[in-house]
Amino acid sequence: MDDTHLAYDRRKQTVTQILNELEIKDYQIHHGSYQTLNKPGDAIQNEQGTLGGFAKKIPKHVHENKNDTKCKASSIVALVSRHVVINSETDEKISLHLGDVKVGEAIIHQIERLDIVPVDIFPEFVEDCQTEYIHYNGKTMYAHIPDEDFWKTSMNQFVFLWGQNLNSKPAAGYIQNPNFNYGDKPTVCTILIRERNRQPVSEPGDSGSIVCALSRKQDKLYALAMIMGRFKHSVDGYGGPCYIALRLGEAFSMLEGLYSASFKLCDENDKK
């Protein structure tokens, strides 16, 4: 009998003795360990930012046509904030750290205001990635990129995000501007979010968090945008604080040209 089995037998004997002393007769004893998953909302880079979530990266050469969205010969990437990971750049590559562990790396693009980087996860860590996003009530669901019909009626839409500073309840706000073109050469498509009940939508360390919304029936989860930070300029028609977030659908389109690959959120058909 090895030391592991010996330790297990001793623990089982101790637990059984305690249960018997308490006259507890109906019980089961299970021995094992658990492994934590890397999930949206986890802290990255020594708590400087937040893991937005995961997506599929599909190299262009595997597509039979551009409308093919099946994940053939694809890989999994972490979606993170560019301004958070830029400080880890070495030889044109950045590294992604969760805790003390380096879980992936990527070549960083040079468009500063396109504040998102898809980081290739090392194969040995793929099984540890929770590819679902998080519902407002804390349950996990697969998320969808919203279509134009959603955006047409999204003004004042209730939104939420899970940043690393939040443990049991997400930050929340309302869309103040669903289509804010930020910067030029190139312009990036963003949204502006106002506060709810004068509570911050994001705090330092939340950069990279994904802004989500629910469908009217609350049966579908949308991943709208990635938090960039607090918007420092005034917003027409609103005097309070606003926060700026990069729209994911348009960001994925820009990343496609930079990485010679398309990107899509994982769904139930992409289970590993």
N, C-alpha and C positions, 0 to 999 in steps of 0.2 A: 504493500500500500504506500503510495507516495505522499508527500507532505500535504498536497492539495486535498486529497481524499481524507487524510487524517484530520485536517483542519475542519473540513465539512462535517465529519462524524462528530467531532467535539462540539461544534456549534449546534448541530441537530440535537445532540444529547442535552445540551444546556437549555435550548428552547423547549424541548419536550418536558424537561423537569419543571420549568417555570409554569408551563401550561397545566401540567398535572396538579401543581400546588394551588393554582387558581381554579381548579376543578373545571377547566375548559376542555370539553370532550370532542366537540365538532370543529376540526381544523385540518388544514393541509399545509405541509411545509414544502416550499420550492426553493431550490438552490440555483443560483446563476448570477450573471452579471448583465449590465446593460451598456449600450453605446449611445452617446448623444448624437443628434443630427445637427448638421449645419443648416440653419433656417433663416428666412427673412427676419430682419430685426436684430441679428447677432452683431456684436461689436467687431470691428476689424481694425487693423493697423494700430494696435495698442489703444483702442477706444477713441481713435480720431474720427472714425466714421462708422457707417452702418452697412451691413450686407443687405442689398436691395432684394435679391432673390436669384433665381437661376433661369436660364433659357437654353434653347437648343441652337447650336451654331452649325449651319449646313453649308459646306464648301460649294461654291458655284458649279464646279465641274461634276457634281453628283446629280444635278438637276436635269431631268429630261426636258422640262420646260419651266418657265419662270413661275407658273402657277402651281407647281408641284410643292406641296408643303409637308410631305412625308419626311421623316427624319432618317434618311438613308446615309450611312457613313458619317453621321453627325457626331458631335461631341457636346458636352455640357459646359456652359460658361456661367460664371458668377457676374452679376450686374452690380457694378460699384461706381462710386463717384470718382471722376477723374482727378478733381482737385485734392481728394483724400489720398489717392495712391501715388500721385506724381512724385512725392518725396522719397519713394522707394525705388526710383528709376536707377538702373545700372545697365550700361551698354544698350540703351534704348528699350530695355524691358523693365516692367514693374513686377513686383512680387505681392501676392495677397497673403496676409497672415490672419489666421483666426486663433486668438490666444498666442501661444508661442510656436504654433505650427504653420509652416509655409505650405499652403494647399494649392497654389496655382501661380501662373505668371502670364504676362501678355506683353506684346509690343504696343506701346502707347502711341496714340495718334496725336497730331499737333494742333487740333482745333480746340482751343481752350474753352470756348463757350459751349461746345458739345460735351457737356460735363457728365460723361458716362464712358466706362471702359468695360468691354466683355473679357473677362479673365478666364483663360483656359484652365479648368480644374485638372489636376494630375489624376490619372486613372485610378490610383489606389484610394482616392478620396471621393470618387463619384458616388459610391454606395452610401456615403454619409450625408448626401445632399437631399434636403427636403424640397422637392420641386413644386409643391403646392404653395400658395400664398395664404394669408391669414385673413379670415372673415372678421368683421367688427366684433363679433362675440367671442373671438379667439379660436374658433374652429378653422381647420385648414380646408381650402378649396382650390381647385385649379382656376387660374385667372385668365381673362381674355382681354385682348386689345380692343377698345371700343371702336365702333364704326362712326361714320360721319353723322348718321342720324342721332347718335348719342350726343355728340358734341353740339349739334344744333340746338338742343334743349338743355344744355348743361349749365347754363348760367344759374348761380345760386345752388348748385348741386352740393349736397352734403358729401364730404370726403373724409378719409381718415388714413392714418399711416402708423406703422409700428416701428418706432425708432428704438435705439438701444437704451434710451432713458426711460422707457415705458415697460412695466412688468405685467400689469393686469388689464390695462385699458389703453386703447390707442389714443393718440392726439387726433383732434378733429377740427374741421373748418368748413368753409363754403367757397366754391369757385367764384371769384370776383371777375376774372377774365379768362375764358376758356381757350383763347387763341391770341396769345401775346407774342408777336414777332420780336425777338430779342437780338440786338446787335445787327451787324451786316458783314458781308464778305467772309463767311456766309452768315445768313440769318438762321437762327434756330427757333423752333416752335415751342413755346412754353405756355404754362398756365400761371395765373396769379391766384392765390388763396388768401382769404381773410380769416381772421380769428373767430372762434366760437366761444361765447361767454368770456371774452377777454383772456382766454387761455392760449399760450403760445402753440402754434402749429408744429414747430420744431425748435430744438435747442442745440447748442454746440454738441457735436458728436452724432447728430441725426442725419447728416448729409449722406445721400445715397439711399435713403428710405424710399419705398415705393408708395405713392399716393394712390389709394384705392377708392372705389365706389361700388355700390350695390345697384342692381337693376330695380325697377319699380316694384316688382314682385319679390325682390330680395332673394331670388333663387340663382342669381348669376353674379359673379365677382369680376369687376373690371380693374385691371392694372393701368392706371392713367399716365402716370408721370413719375419722375425721380426728383426728389427734393434737392435743390441746389443751395438754398439758404434763404435768409431774410432779404426781401427786396428793399433797397435803401432809398428809392425815389418815391415821390408822391404818386398816387394813383387817382386818376380822374373819377370824381363821384364818390370817393371813399377816403376818409381822413385817418383811418386806423392802420395798424401794421399789416403788411402783406408779405407773403412768402412766394418764392418763385420755384417752379418745378418744370423739368424738361419732359415734354410729351414723348412717351415711349414709341408709339407707332412711327412718328416722323424721325425719331432718333435711330430706330432700327434701319430705316431706309438710308440714312446718312452713313451709318456704320457699314452697310452692305458694300458701298463703294470703297470704303477705307480698308476693309479686311477681306475682300473678295469672297464673301460668304453672306448668306441671309441669316436672320435671327428670328426666332419665334418662341413664344412662351410654351412651356410644356403642357400637355393635356393628358387625359386618362389613357390615350393610345400610346403614350411615350413612356410607360412604366418600364423601368429597367428590369 
